[in-house]
């Protein structure tokens, strides 16, 4: 699995992940969904085959990057090490 680092731009935290195949990408999305639901903080994301792109921003704070986004990004990064 390869990926870029989180980048803050256009009032979002952005990260692109690349996996070996669709199954790995989808399994990752399921793990992210569980963590996001626990935090009641849901990402904007896309998935095409083995690629997952995630944009984080806090909607109820005016669609800007907040500590909530950084916390979810950290949890997402932790999922890659599990």
ZADRENMI-608341 format. One record per residue (C-alpha): residue number from 1; residue in one letter; x, y, z. Coordinates in Angstrom, 2 decimals. Example, Ala and Ser with C-alpha at 12.3 -4.5 7.8 and 13.67 -1.06 7.14 Angstrom:
2
- pos	code	east	north	up
- 1	A	12.30	-4.50	7.80
- 2	S	13.67	-1.06	7.14
END
This chain:
82
- pos	code	east	north	up
- 1	X	0.00	0.00	0.00
- 2	X	1.35	3.42	-0.88
- 3	X	-0.02	6.81	-0.05
- 4	X	0.75	10.49	0.15
- 5	X	0.81	12.55	3.33
- 6	X	-2.18	14.52	4.60
- 7	X	-2.22	17.94	2.94
- 8	X	-4.24	20.92	4.12
- 9	X	-5.68	22.81	1.15
- 10	X	-8.94	24.50	0.20
- 11	X	-10.24	24.21	3.77
- 12	X	-9.84	20.42	3.83
- 13	X	-7.36	17.81	4.97
- 14	X	-6.70	15.61	1.95
- 15	X	-5.07	12.21	1.62
- 16	X	-4.83	9.73	-1.25
- 17	X	-4.33	6.05	-0.40
- 18	X	-3.43	3.29	-2.84
- 19	X	-3.82	-0.40	-2.06
- 20	X	-2.97	-3.68	-3.82
- 21	X	-6.54	-4.23	-4.99
- 22	X	-10.20	-3.26	-4.57
- 23	X	-10.78	-5.64	-1.66
- 24	X	-8.02	-4.03	0.41
- 25	X	-9.26	-0.54	-0.44
- 26	X	-12.84	-1.41	0.48
- 27	X	-11.81	-3.11	3.73
- 28	X	-9.90	0.06	4.66
- 29	X	-13.01	2.15	3.94
- 30	X	-15.09	-0.06	6.23
- 31	X	-12.57	0.43	9.07
- 32	X	-12.57	4.20	8.46
- 33	X	-16.38	4.25	8.43
- 34	X	-16.52	2.58	11.84
- 35	X	-14.12	5.13	13.36
- 36	X	-15.88	8.06	11.66
- 37	X	-19.25	6.88	12.98
- 38	X	-17.86	6.63	16.53
- 39	X	-16.71	10.25	16.24
- 40	X	-19.90	11.36	14.45
- 41	X	-17.55	12.92	11.89
- 42	X	-17.98	11.67	8.35
- 43	X	-15.51	12.14	5.48
- 44	X	-16.03	13.08	1.89
- 45	X	-14.35	10.30	-0.04
- 46	X	-14.07	8.47	-3.31
- 47	X	-13.00	4.99	-4.26
- 48	X	-11.95	3.78	-7.69
- 49	X	-10.58	0.23	-7.76
- 50	X	-7.54	0.32	-5.43
- 51	X	-7.51	4.06	-4.72
- 52	X	-9.25	5.87	-1.86
- 53	X	-9.22	9.66	-1.60
- 54	X	-10.41	11.37	1.58
- 55	X	-11.23	15.03	2.25
- 56	X	-11.89	16.04	5.86
- 57	X	-13.51	19.27	7.03
- 58	X	-15.89	20.16	9.83
- 59	X	-19.24	21.06	8.32
- 60	X	-20.81	22.50	11.48
- 61	X	-17.80	24.84	11.87
- 62	X	-18.29	26.33	8.40
- 63	X	-16.50	23.69	6.32
- 64	X	-13.05	24.41	7.68
- 65	X	-10.32	22.18	9.09
- 66	X	-10.59	21.82	12.86
- 67	X	-9.04	19.68	15.58
- 68	X	-11.81	17.15	14.90
- 69	X	-10.42	16.61	11.40
- 70	X	-6.87	16.19	12.67
- 71	X	-8.09	13.63	15.24
- 72	X	-9.90	11.60	12.59
- 73	X	-6.86	11.80	10.28
- 74	X	-4.70	10.43	13.10
- 75	X	-7.18	7.58	13.69
- 76	X	-7.17	6.80	9.96
- 77	X	-3.37	6.71	9.91
- 78	X	-3.50	4.32	12.88
- 79	X	-5.70	1.94	10.88
- 80	X	-2.87	1.50	8.40
- 81	X	-0.62	0.15	11.14
- 82	X	-3.18	-2.30	12.58
END
